[in-house]
Amino acid sequence: MAGNQQLKESRVVKVDSEESWDLFFSQATNQGCPVVVHFTAAWCIPSVAMTAVFEDLALNYQDMLFLVVDVDEVKEVASKLEIKAMPTFLLMREGAQVDKLVGANPDEIRKRTEAFIRSSRSHKMT
């Protein structure tokens, strides 16, 4: 049956309010969990195209929290973090931004996420 494909469960958590951002972000910070955030917009084709890449990263790096924020739905968070273009990816640890990538570049976000998780793992050991 062609229409009976198994769907992968998403590990990406959608932030739908400033309150949910604060909750997820503070829990991750308190637990020492690195966070990768994809700021997107439904009307932004490059952003939408990066969704599959972001989902794949979330499946590969189970010890990180992956959040997606639609800038039109949660304007307060996008404004607070000075997000000016989509897609924007933030890599955060201990409540602080460690890296930022603006634009739809699948190879670069994979490379930076890999480096970020390596540095986060070594950071935990110190």
A tleap script that builds the chain and sets N, CA, C and O, in Angstrom:
source leaprc.protein.ff14SB
mol = sequence {
  NMET ALA GLY ASN GLN GLN LEU LYS GLU SER
  ARG VAL VAL LYS VAL ASP SER GLU GLU SER
  TRP ASP LEU PHE PHE SER GLN ALA THR ASN
  GLN GLY CYS PRO VAL VAL VAL HIE PHE THR
  ALA ALA TRP CYS ILE PRO SER VAL ALA MET
  THR ALA VAL PHE GLU ASP LEU ALA LEU ASN
  TYR GLN ASP MET LEU PHE LEU VAL VAL ASP
  VAL ASP GLU VAL LYS GLU VAL ALA SER LYS
  LEU GLU ILE LYS ALA MET PRO THR PHE LEU
  LEU MET ARG GLU GLY ALA GLN VAL ASP LYS
  LEU VAL GLY ALA ASN PRO ASP GLU ILE ARG
  LYS ARG THR GLU ALA PHE ILE ARG SER SER
  ARG SER HIE LYS MET CTHR
}
set mol.1.N position { 0.832 -1.182 0.000 }
set mol.1.CA position { 0.000 0.000 0.000 }
set mol.1.C position { 0.874 1.242 0.000 }
set mol.1.O position { 1.598 1.499 0.962 }
set mol.2.N position { 0.809 1.988 -1.044 }
set mol.2.CA position { 1.655 3.165 -1.198 }
set mol.2.C position { 1.312 4.255 -0.187 }
set mol.2.O position { 2.208 4.964 0.273 }
set mol.3.N position { 0.062 4.402 0.162 }
set mol.3.CA position { -0.344 5.464 1.073 }
set mol.3.C position { -0.139 5.136 2.540 }
set mol.3.O position { -0.457 5.955 3.403 }
set mol.4.N position { 0.385 3.955 2.840 }
set mol.4.CA position { 0.518 3.511 4.223 }
set mol.4.C position { 1.965 3.638 4.705 }
set mol.4.O position { 2.550 2.669 5.190 }
set mol.5.N position { 2.533 4.824 4.570 }
set mol.5.CA position { 3.902 5.041 5.015 }
set mol.5.C position { 3.909 5.347 6.503 }
set mol.5.O position { 3.004 5.999 7.024 }
set mol.6.N position { 4.960 4.859 7.186 }
set mol.6.CA position { 5.088 5.147 8.605 }
set mol.6.C position { 5.711 6.529 8.777 }
set mol.6.O position { 6.743 6.827 8.176 }
set mol.7.N position { 5.096 7.359 9.584 }
set mol.7.CA position { 5.608 8.691 9.834 }
set mol.7.C position { 6.562 8.657 11.016 }
set mol.7.O position { 6.302 8.004 12.027 }
set mol.8.N position { 7.676 9.374 10.870 }
set mol.8.CA position { 8.606 9.495 11.978 }
set mol.8.C position { 8.016 10.467 12.994 }
set mol.8.O position { 7.434 11.489 12.631 }
set mol.9.N position { 8.177 10.132 14.268 }
set mol.9.CA position { 7.716 11.050 15.309 }
set mol.9.C position { 8.702 12.204 15.410 }
set mol.9.O position { 9.914 11.994 15.441 }
set mol.10.N position { 8.186 13.400 15.462 }
set mol.10.CA position { 9.030 14.583 15.525 }
set mol.10.C position { 9.597 14.766 16.927 }
set mol.10.O position { 8.906 14.541 17.921 }
set mol.11.N position { 10.854 15.175 16.997 }
set mol.11.CA position { 11.486 15.548 18.263 }
set mol.11.C position { 11.584 17.062 18.384 }
set mol.11.O position { 12.085 17.581 19.382 }
set mol.12.N position { 11.109 17.763 17.372 }
set mol.12.CA position { 11.148 19.221 17.390 }
set mol.12.C position { 9.913 19.727 18.130 }
set mol.12.O position { 8.783 19.340 17.829 }
set mol.13.N position { 10.155 20.598 19.099 }
set mol.13.CA position { 9.066 21.127 19.909 }
set mol.13.C position { 8.686 22.509 19.383 }
set mol.13.O position { 9.533 23.393 19.249 }
set mol.14.N position { 7.404 22.678 19.090 }
set mol.14.CA position { 6.920 23.976 18.598 }
set mol.14.C position { 6.617 24.887 19.776 }
set mol.14.O position { 5.857 24.532 20.676 }
set mol.15.N position { 7.221 26.061 19.754 }
set mol.15.CA position { 6.968 27.083 20.760 }
set mol.15.C position { 5.770 27.901 20.274 }
set mol.15.O position { 5.815 28.492 19.195 }
set mol.16.N position { 4.700 27.934 21.073 }
set mol.16.CA position { 3.490 28.623 20.616 }
set mol.16.C position { 3.157 29.871 21.420 }
set mol.16.O position { 2.135 30.515 21.179 }
set mol.17.N position { 4.026 30.219 22.385 }
set mol.17.CA position { 3.794 31.429 23.177 }
set mol.17.C position { 5.096 31.817 23.874 }
set mol.17.O position { 6.037 31.028 23.958 }
set mol.18.N position { 5.125 33.032 24.361 }
set mol.18.CA position { 6.298 33.476 25.122 }
set mol.18.C position { 6.442 32.646 26.397 }
set mol.18.O position { 7.558 32.358 26.832 }
set mol.19.N position { 5.317 32.264 26.992 }
set mol.19.CA position { 5.339 31.451 28.209 }
set mol.19.C position { 5.934 30.073 27.946 }
set mol.19.O position { 6.728 29.575 28.743 }
set mol.20.N position { 5.552 29.457 26.828 }
set mol.20.CA position { 6.110 28.130 26.535 }
set mol.20.C position { 7.599 28.242 26.218 }
set mol.20.O position { 8.368 27.348 26.571 }
set mol.21.N position { 8.025 29.339 25.549 }
set mol.21.CA position { 9.455 29.569 25.325 }
set mol.21.C position { 10.182 29.623 26.670 }
set mol.21.O position { 11.191 28.943 26.861 }
set mol.22.N position { 9.672 30.423 27.590 }
set mol.22.CA position { 10.310 30.574 28.902 }
set mol.22.C position { 10.394 29.229 29.617 }
set mol.22.O position { 11.417 28.913 30.226 }
set mol.23.N position { 9.336 28.442 29.549 }
set mol.23.CA position { 9.304 27.139 30.212 }
set mol.23.C position { 10.339 26.185 29.610 }
set mol.23.O position { 11.169 25.634 30.334 }
set mol.24.N position { 10.293 25.987 28.290 }
set mol.24.CA position { 11.228 25.053 27.644 }
set mol.24.C position { 12.669 25.504 27.842 }
set mol.24.O position { 13.546 24.696 28.149 }
set mol.25.N position { 12.904 26.797 27.664 }
set mol.25.CA position { 14.255 27.321 27.733 }
set mol.25.C position { 14.817 27.228 29.152 }
set mol.25.O position { 15.979 26.863 29.332 }
set mol.26.N position { 14.007 27.553 30.159 }
set mol.26.CA position { 14.503 27.477 31.535 }
set mol.26.C position { 14.716 26.024 31.963 }
set mol.26.O position { 15.677 25.736 32.676 }
set mol.27.N position { 13.848 25.106 31.549 }
set mol.27.CA position { 14.047 23.693 31.876 }
set mol.27.C position { 15.343 23.175 31.255 }
set mol.27.O position { 16.120 22.482 31.913 }
set mol.28.N position { 15.572 23.513 29.992 }
set mol.28.CA position { 16.795 23.064 29.320 }
set mol.28.C position { 18.030 23.646 30.003 }
set mol.28.O position { 19.022 22.947 30.207 }
set mol.29.N position { 17.962 24.914 30.349 }
set mol.29.CA position { 19.085 25.576 31.015 }
set mol.29.C position { 19.365 24.922 32.366 }
set mol.29.O position { 20.519 24.643 32.693 }
set mol.30.N position { 18.319 24.678 33.148 }
set mol.30.CA position { 18.474 24.058 34.462 }
set mol.30.C position { 19.034 22.646 34.379 }
set mol.30.O position { 19.740 22.200 35.284 }
set mol.31.N position { 18.721 21.940 33.293 }
set mol.31.CA position { 19.196 20.567 33.122 }
set mol.31.C position { 20.517 20.491 32.362 }
set mol.31.O position { 21.032 19.398 32.127 }
set mol.32.N position { 21.062 21.626 31.981 }
set mol.32.CA position { 22.317 21.639 31.236 }
set mol.32.C position { 22.174 21.089 29.829 }
set mol.32.O position { 23.138 20.584 29.254 }
set mol.33.N position { 20.980 21.183 29.277 }
set mol.33.CA position { 20.698 20.642 27.943 }
set mol.33.C position { 20.911 21.728 26.885 }
set mol.33.O position { 20.302 22.794 26.964 }
set mol.34.N position { 21.775 21.462 25.894 }
set mol.34.CA position { 21.954 22.424 24.798 }
set mol.34.C position { 20.657 22.571 24.000 }
set mol.34.O position { 19.868 21.631 23.896 }
set mol.35.N position { 20.452 23.765 23.438 }
set mol.35.CA position { 19.220 24.070 22.705 }
set mol.35.C position { 19.565 24.578 21.313 }
set mol.35.O position { 20.453 25.415 21.148 }
set mol.36.N position { 18.850 24.061 20.307 }
set mol.36.CA position { 18.965 24.566 18.946 }
set mol.36.C position { 17.579 25.082 18.562 }
set mol.36.O position { 16.584 24.369 18.684 }
set mol.37.N position { 17.529 26.331 18.097 }
set mol.37.CA position { 16.242 26.964 17.788 }
set mol.37.C position { 16.200 27.351 16.317 }
set mol.37.O position { 17.136 27.952 15.788 }
set mol.38.N position { 15.096 26.997 15.667 }
set mol.38.CA position { 14.842 27.367 14.268 }
set mol.38.C position { 13.751 28.422 14.267 }
set mol.38.O position { 12.593 28.131 14.567 }
set mol.39.N position { 14.128 29.654 13.927 }
set mol.39.CA position { 13.145 30.720 13.762 }
set mol.39.C position { 12.687 30.704 12.317 }
set mol.39.O position { 13.498 30.795 11.396 }
set mol.40.N position { 11.388 30.590 12.128 }
set mol.40.CA position { 10.821 30.375 10.802 }
set mol.40.C position { 9.574 31.227 10.609 }
set mol.40.O position { 9.125 31.919 11.522 }
set mol.41.N position { 9.032 31.161 9.415 }
set mol.41.CA position { 7.747 31.788 9.092 }
set mol.41.C position { 7.103 30.964 7.984 }
set mol.41.O position { 7.782 30.497 7.069 }
set mol.42.N position { 5.794 30.791 8.073 }
set mol.42.CA position { 5.080 29.953 7.101 }
set mol.42.C position { 5.230 30.466 5.678 }
set mol.42.O position { 5.218 29.676 4.734 }
set mol.43.N position { 5.372 31.774 5.509 }
set mol.43.CA position { 5.461 32.389 4.184 }
set mol.43.C position { 6.880 32.356 3.605 }
set mol.43.O position { 7.079 32.695 2.438 }
set mol.44.N position { 7.853 31.954 4.403 }
set mol.44.CA position { 9.260 31.968 3.977 }
set mol.44.C position { 9.653 30.601 3.416 }
set mol.44.O position { 9.888 29.659 4.173 }
set mol.45.N position { 9.722 30.500 2.106 }
set mol.45.CA position { 10.002 29.217 1.441 }
set mol.45.C position { 11.341 28.617 1.886 }
set mol.45.O position { 11.381 27.419 2.168 }
set mol.46.N position { 12.435 29.379 1.963 }
set mol.46.CA position { 13.696 28.782 2.443 }
set mol.46.C position { 13.577 28.223 3.865 }
set mol.46.O position { 14.160 27.185 4.179 }
set mol.47.N position { 12.833 28.905 4.706 }
set mol.47.CA position { 12.613 28.436 6.077 }
set mol.47.C position { 11.858 27.113 6.089 }
set mol.47.O position { 12.232 26.168 6.783 }
set mol.48.N position { 10.799 27.072 5.312 }
set mol.48.CA position { 9.990 25.855 5.225 }
set mol.48.C position { 10.840 24.705 4.680 }
set mol.48.O position { 10.718 23.567 5.135 }
set mol.49.N position { 11.692 25.004 3.713 }
set mol.49.CA position { 12.556 23.973 3.127 }
set mol.49.C position { 13.539 23.409 4.151 }
set mol.49.O position { 13.947 22.253 4.034 }
set mol.50.N position { 13.924 24.198 5.146 }
set mol.50.CA position { 14.877 23.748 6.164 }
set mol.50.C position { 14.231 22.886 7.244 }
set mol.50.O position { 14.932 22.304 8.071 }
set mol.51.N position { 12.916 22.801 7.244 }
set mol.51.CA position { 12.219 22.041 8.277 }
set mol.51.C position { 12.657 20.575 8.293 }
set mol.51.O position { 12.896 20.019 9.365 }
set mol.52.N position { 12.764 19.949 7.136 }
set mol.52.CA position { 13.166 18.538 7.077 }
set mol.52.C position { 14.593 18.346 7.601 }
set mol.52.O position { 14.877 17.363 8.287 }
set mol.53.N position { 15.474 19.267 7.283 }
set mol.53.CA position { 16.857 19.198 7.767 }
set mol.53.C position { 16.870 19.309 9.288 }
set mol.53.O position { 17.574 18.562 9.967 }
set mol.54.N position { 16.094 20.238 9.812 }
set mol.54.CA position { 16.025 20.460 11.259 }
set mol.54.C position { 15.453 19.230 11.965 }
set mol.54.O position { 15.955 18.824 13.013 }
set mol.55.N position { 14.403 18.641 11.392 }
set mol.55.CA position { 13.812 17.413 11.950 }
set mol.55.C position { 14.851 16.288 11.984 }
set mol.55.O position { 14.936 15.545 12.962 }
set mol.56.N position { 15.630 16.169 10.923 }
set mol.56.CA position { 16.660 15.137 10.839 }
set mol.56.C position { 17.729 15.347 11.918 }
set mol.56.O position { 18.164 14.391 12.560 }
set mol.57.N position { 18.142 16.585 12.109 }
set mol.57.CA position { 19.119 16.893 13.162 }
set mol.57.C position { 18.575 16.494 14.530 }
set mol.57.O position { 19.295 15.925 15.351 }
set mol.58.N position { 17.303 16.796 14.767 }
set mol.58.CA position { 16.682 16.464 16.054 }
set mol.58.C position { 16.677 14.961 16.305 }
set mol.58.O position { 16.857 14.518 17.439 }
set mol.59.N position { 16.474 14.184 15.260 }
set mol.59.CA position { 16.499 12.722 15.407 }
set mol.59.C position { 17.913 12.206 15.664 }
set mol.59.O position { 18.101 11.220 16.377 }
set mol.60.N position { 18.897 12.872 15.083 }
set mol.60.CA position { 20.281 12.425 15.228 }
set mol.60.C position { 20.928 12.843 16.543 }
set mol.60.O position { 21.847 12.173 17.016 }
set mol.61.N position { 20.472 13.920 17.131 }
set mol.61.CA position { 21.077 14.445 18.361 }
set mol.61.C position { 20.040 14.457 19.472 }
set mol.61.O position { 19.441 15.488 19.779 }
set mol.62.N position { 19.843 13.283 20.070 }
set mol.62.CA position { 18.787 13.092 21.049 }
set mol.62.C position { 19.051 13.805 22.377 }
set mol.62.O position { 18.127 13.996 23.168 }
set mol.63.N position { 20.291 14.197 22.626 }
set mol.63.CA position { 20.602 14.835 23.908 }
set mol.63.C position { 20.560 16.361 23.837 }
set mol.63.O position { 21.102 17.044 24.705 }
set mol.64.N position { 19.917 16.886 22.805 }
set mol.64.CA position { 19.730 18.329 22.654 }
set mol.64.C position { 18.240 18.608 22.520 }
set mol.64.O position { 17.468 17.750 22.090 }
set mol.65.N position { 17.851 19.815 22.893 }
set mol.65.CA position { 16.463 20.237 22.715 }
set mol.65.C position { 16.365 21.060 21.434 }
set mol.65.O position { 17.106 22.025 21.249 }
set mol.66.N position { 15.456 20.674 20.563 }
set mol.66.CA position { 15.238 21.381 19.301 }
set mol.66.C position { 13.885 22.077 19.363 }
set mol.66.O position { 12.847 21.436 19.525 }
set mol.67.N position { 13.915 23.400 19.230 }
set mol.67.CA position { 12.706 24.205 19.281 }
set mol.67.C position { 12.492 24.894 17.947 }
set mol.67.O position { 13.451 25.277 17.276 }
set mol.68.N position { 11.231 25.052 17.562 }
set mol.68.CA position { 10.899 25.823 16.371 }
set mol.68.C position { 9.963 26.958 16.801 }
set mol.68.O position { 8.999 26.749 17.536 }
set mol.69.N position { 10.278 28.161 16.321 }
set mol.69.CA position { 9.506 29.348 16.668 }
set mol.69.C position { 9.065 30.023 15.374 }
set mol.69.O position { 9.898 30.436 14.568 }
set mol.70.N position { 7.751 30.135 15.178 }
set mol.70.CA position { 7.220 30.900 14.050 }
set mol.70.C position { 7.201 32.366 14.484 }
set mol.70.O position { 6.500 32.735 15.426 }
set mol.71.N position { 7.975 33.190 13.788 }
set mol.71.CA position { 8.145 34.589 14.205 }
set mol.71.C position { 6.847 35.385 14.140 }
set mol.71.O position { 6.708 36.392 14.835 }
set mol.72.N position { 5.906 34.957 13.327 }
set mol.72.CA position { 4.631 35.653 13.243 }
set mol.72.C position { 3.689 35.259 14.387 }
set mol.72.O position { 2.805 36.028 14.766 }
set mol.73.N position { 3.887 34.064 14.927 }
set mol.73.CA position { 3.038 33.587 16.019 }
set mol.73.C position { 3.577 33.976 17.393 }
set mol.73.O position { 2.810 34.191 18.331 }
set mol.74.N position { 4.901 34.064 17.504 }
set mol.74.CA position { 5.532 34.366 18.800 }
set mol.74.C position { 6.498 35.533 18.596 }
set mol.74.O position { 7.713 35.400 18.742 }
set mol.75.N position { 5.918 36.667 18.257 }
set mol.75.CA position { 6.708 37.867 17.930 }
set mol.75.C position { 7.598 38.320 19.079 }
set mol.75.O position { 8.703 38.817 18.859 }
set mol.76.N position { 7.112 38.146 20.312 }
set mol.76.CA position { 7.861 38.625 21.479 }
set mol.76.C position { 9.226 37.955 21.589 }
set mol.76.O position { 10.225 38.612 21.879 }
set mol.77.N position { 9.262 36.654 21.357 }
set mol.77.CA position { 10.523 35.914 21.465 }
set mol.77.C position { 11.470 36.318 20.342 }
set mol.77.O position { 12.657 36.555 20.570 }
set mol.78.N position { 10.931 36.394 19.125 }
set mol.78.CA position { 11.762 36.796 17.981 }
set mol.78.C position { 12.328 38.196 18.192 }
set mol.78.O position { 13.490 38.455 17.879 }
set mol.79.N position { 11.520 39.078 18.714 }
set mol.79.CA position { 11.964 40.451 18.963 }
set mol.79.C position { 13.015 40.500 20.067 }
set mol.79.O position { 14.033 41.180 19.933 }
set mol.80.N position { 12.768 39.785 21.150 }
set mol.80.CA position { 13.691 39.759 22.286 }
set mol.80.C position { 15.075 39.253 21.872 }
set mol.80.O position { 16.094 39.725 22.375 }
set mol.81.N position { 15.096 38.294 20.955 }
set mol.81.CA position { 16.367 37.705 20.508 }
set mol.81.C position { 16.897 38.365 19.229 }
set mol.81.O position { 17.865 37.899 18.628 }
set mol.82.N position { 16.239 39.457 18.832 }
set mol.82.CA position { 16.670 40.260 17.682 }
set mol.82.C position { 16.781 39.455 16.388 }
set mol.82.O position { 17.762 39.564 15.651 }
set mol.83.N position { 15.756 38.648 16.131 }
set mol.83.CA position { 15.697 37.860 14.898 }
set mol.83.C position { 15.181 38.785 13.798 }
set mol.83.O position { 14.084 39.334 13.899 }
set mol.84.N position { 15.977 38.947 12.756 }
set mol.84.CA position { 15.643 39.906 11.691 }
set mol.84.C position { 15.367 39.229 10.341 }
set mol.84.O position { 14.801 39.850 9.442 }
set mol.85.N position { 15.765 37.958 10.200 }
set mol.85.CA position { 15.602 37.259 8.918 }
set mol.85.C position { 15.294 35.794 9.196 }
set mol.85.O position { 15.637 35.260 10.251 }
set mol.86.N position { 14.646 35.161 8.237 }
set mol.86.CA position { 14.344 33.741 8.338 }
set mol.86.C position { 14.928 33.011 7.149 }
set mol.86.O position { 14.978 33.550 6.043 }
set mol.87.N position { 15.371 31.780 7.376 }
set mol.87.CA position { 15.479 31.142 8.682 }
set mol.87.C position { 16.698 31.648 9.456 }
set mol.87.O position { 17.725 32.001 8.876 }
set mol.88.N position { 16.555 31.671 10.766 }
set mol.88.CA position { 17.677 31.922 11.666 }
set mol.88.C position { 17.735 30.757 12.642 }
set mol.88.O position { 16.715 30.323 13.177 }
set mol.89.N position { 18.927 30.268 12.860 }
set mol.89.CA position { 19.162 29.174 13.801 }
set mol.89.C position { 20.054 29.681 14.923 }
set mol.89.O position { 21.120 30.243 14.674 }
set mol.90.N position { 19.610 29.479 16.165 }
set mol.90.CA position { 20.428 29.815 17.323 }
set mol.90.C position { 20.833 28.543 18.034 }
set mol.90.O position { 20.016 27.643 18.224 }
set mol.91.N position { 22.088 28.467 18.427 }
set mol.91.CA position { 22.599 27.366 19.227 }
set mol.91.C position { 22.916 27.958 20.588 }
set mol.91.O position { 23.729 28.875 20.703 }
set mol.92.N position { 22.265 27.425 21.625 }
set mol.92.CA position { 22.327 28.036 22.948 }
set mol.92.C position { 22.700 27.007 24.012 }
set mol.92.O position { 22.294 25.846 23.963 }
set mol.93.N position { 23.499 27.489 24.987 }
set mol.93.CA position { 23.895 26.632 26.100 }
set mol.93.C position { 23.930 27.498 27.360 }
set mol.93.O position { 24.425 28.626 27.345 }
set mol.94.N position { 23.391 26.942 28.451 }
set mol.94.CA position { 23.379 27.628 29.745 }
set mol.94.C position { 22.752 29.021 29.652 }
set mol.94.O position { 23.209 29.965 30.296 }
set mol.95.N position { 21.702 29.131 28.842 }
set mol.95.CA position { 20.965 30.375 28.728 }
set mol.95.C position { 21.570 31.420 27.811 }
set mol.95.O position { 21.029 32.517 27.675 }
set mol.96.N position { 22.691 31.089 27.178 }
set mol.96.CA position { 23.370 32.074 26.328 }
set mol.96.C position { 23.522 31.555 24.902 }
set mol.96.O position { 23.650 30.354 24.664 }
set mol.97.N position { 23.505 32.498 23.964 }
set mol.97.CA position { 23.724 32.155 22.558 }
set mol.97.C position { 25.197 31.826 22.347 }
set mol.97.O position { 26.082 32.589 22.733 }
set mol.98.N position { 25.443 30.666 21.722 }
set mol.98.CA position { 26.802 30.230 21.425 }
set mol.98.C position { 27.128 30.449 19.948 }
set mol.98.O position { 28.265 30.755 19.589 }
set mol.99.N position { 26.102 30.287 19.095 }
set mol.99.CA position { 26.303 30.442 17.652 }
set mol.99.C position { 24.983 30.872 17.020 }
set mol.99.O position { 23.907 30.668 17.581 }
set mol.100.N position { 25.098 31.471 15.840 }
set mol.100.CA position { 23.911 31.928 15.105 }
set mol.100.C position { 24.182 31.741 13.617 }
set mol.100.O position { 25.245 32.106 13.115 }
set mol.101.N position { 23.212 31.171 12.926 }
set mol.101.CA position { 23.303 30.997 11.477 }
set mol.101.C position { 22.043 31.588 10.859 }
set mol.101.O position { 20.927 31.211 11.215 }
set mol.102.N position { 22.237 32.512 9.934 }
set mol.102.CA position { 21.119 33.122 9.229 }
set mol.102.C position { 21.144 32.626 7.789 }
set mol.102.O position { 22.159 32.737 7.100 }
set mol.103.N position { 20.020 32.078 7.342 }
set mol.103.CA position { 19.925 31.596 5.970 }
set mol.103.C position { 19.724 30.097 5.895 }
set mol.103.O position { 19.968 29.369 6.857 }
set mol.104.N position { 19.274 29.652 4.734 }
set mol.104.CA position { 18.980 28.239 4.503 }
set mol.104.C position { 20.207 27.551 3.917 }
set mol.104.O position { 20.387 27.502 2.701 }
set mol.105.N position { 21.042 27.022 4.800 }
set mol.105.CA position { 22.262 26.346 4.385 }
set mol.105.C position { 22.349 25.015 5.128 }
set mol.105.O position { 22.912 24.946 6.220 }
set mol.106.N position { 21.784 23.945 4.528 }
set mol.106.CA position { 21.719 22.655 5.214 }
set mol.106.C position { 23.092 22.128 5.668 }
set mol.106.O position { 23.225 21.639 6.790 }
set mol.107.N position { 24.093 22.227 4.813 }
set mol.107.CA position { 25.419 21.707 5.187 }
set mol.107.C position { 26.001 22.469 6.361 }
set mol.107.O position { 26.603 21.875 7.255 }
set mol.108.N position { 25.825 23.773 6.362 }
set mol.108.CA position { 26.397 24.598 7.433 }
set mol.108.C position { 25.694 24.353 8.768 }
set mol.108.O position { 26.359 24.285 9.801 }
set mol.109.N position { 24.371 24.219 8.772 }
set mol.109.CA position { 23.676 23.974 10.042 }
set mol.109.C position { 24.039 22.592 10.575 }
set mol.109.O position { 24.160 22.415 11.788 }
set mol.110.N position { 24.216 21.609 9.692 }
set mol.110.CA position { 24.654 20.277 10.147 }
set mol.110.C position { 26.049 20.357 10.768 }
set mol.110.O position { 26.294 19.805 11.841 }
set mol.111.N position { 26.962 21.056 10.078 }
set mol.111.CA position { 28.336 21.182 10.554 }
set mol.111.C position { 28.380 21.904 11.904 }
set mol.111.O position { 29.068 21.467 12.826 }
set mol.112.N position { 27.648 23.000 12.010 }
set mol.112.CA position { 27.668 23.772 13.261 }
set mol.112.C position { 26.993 23.024 14.409 }
set mol.112.O position { 27.429 23.123 15.556 }
set mol.113.N position { 25.931 22.277 14.105 }
set mol.113.CA position { 25.263 21.497 15.152 }
set mol.113.C position { 26.187 20.397 15.648 }
set mol.113.O position { 26.266 20.152 16.852 }
set mol.114.N position { 26.879 19.738 14.746 }
set mol.114.CA position { 27.834 18.692 15.121 }
set mol.114.C position { 28.937 19.276 16.008 }
set mol.114.O position { 29.271 18.691 17.038 }
set mol.115.N position { 29.495 20.405 15.626 }
set mol.115.CA position { 30.542 21.052 16.430 }
set mol.115.C position { 29.990 21.485 17.787 }
set mol.115.O position { 30.666 21.369 18.809 }
set mol.116.N position { 28.761 21.983 17.784 }
set mol.116.CA position { 28.122 22.445 19.016 }
set mol.116.C position { 27.910 21.289 19.981 }
set mol.116.O position { 28.177 21.432 21.174 }
set mol.117.N position { 27.435 20.148 19.492 }
set mol.117.CA position { 27.194 19.013 20.385 }
set mol.117.C position { 28.520 18.467 20.916 }
set mol.117.O position { 28.600 18.055 22.073 }
set mol.118.N position { 29.557 18.462 20.079 }
set mol.118.CA position { 30.881 18.020 20.565 }
set mol.118.C position { 31.376 18.946 21.668 }
set mol.118.O position { 31.867 18.482 22.697 }
set mol.119.N position { 31.247 20.253 21.457 }
set mol.119.CA position { 31.713 21.197 22.479 }
set mol.119.C position { 30.840 21.120 23.727 }
set mol.119.O position { 31.333 21.311 24.838 }
set mol.120.N position { 29.561 20.846 23.557 }
set mol.120.CA position { 28.657 20.725 24.717 }
set mol.120.C position { 28.996 19.490 25.535 }
set mol.120.O position { 28.966 19.529 26.765 }
set mol.121.N position { 29.315 18.410 24.868 }
set mol.121.CA position { 29.685 17.184 25.584 }
set mol.121.C position { 30.998 17.383 26.342 }
set mol.121.O position { 31.114 16.960 27.492 }
set mol.122.N position { 31.974 18.012 25.723 }
set mol.122.CA position { 33.239 18.242 26.419 }
set mol.122.C position { 33.053 19.282 27.518 }
set mol.122.O position { 33.732 19.229 28.544 }
set mol.123.N position { 32.131 20.235 27.308 }
set mol.123.CA position { 31.824 21.250 28.319 }
set mol.123.C position { 31.246 20.611 29.568 }
set mol.123.O position { 31.551 21.039 30.682 }
set mol.124.N position { 30.409 19.587 29.395 }
set mol.124.CA position { 29.795 18.881 30.531 }
set mol.124.C position { 30.827 18.128 31.357 }
set mol.124.O position { 30.654 17.942 32.562 }
set mol.125.N position { 31.914 17.690 30.696 }
set mol.125.CA position { 32.930 16.892 31.381 }
set mol.125.C position { 33.852 17.750 32.251 }
set mol.125.O position { 34.544 17.229 33.126 }
set mol.126.N position { 33.861 19.057 32.011 }
set mol.126.CA position { 34.775 19.909 32.792 }
set mol.126.C position { 34.153 20.388 34.071 }
set mol.126.O position { 34.792 21.112 34.835 }
savepdb mol mol.pdb
quit
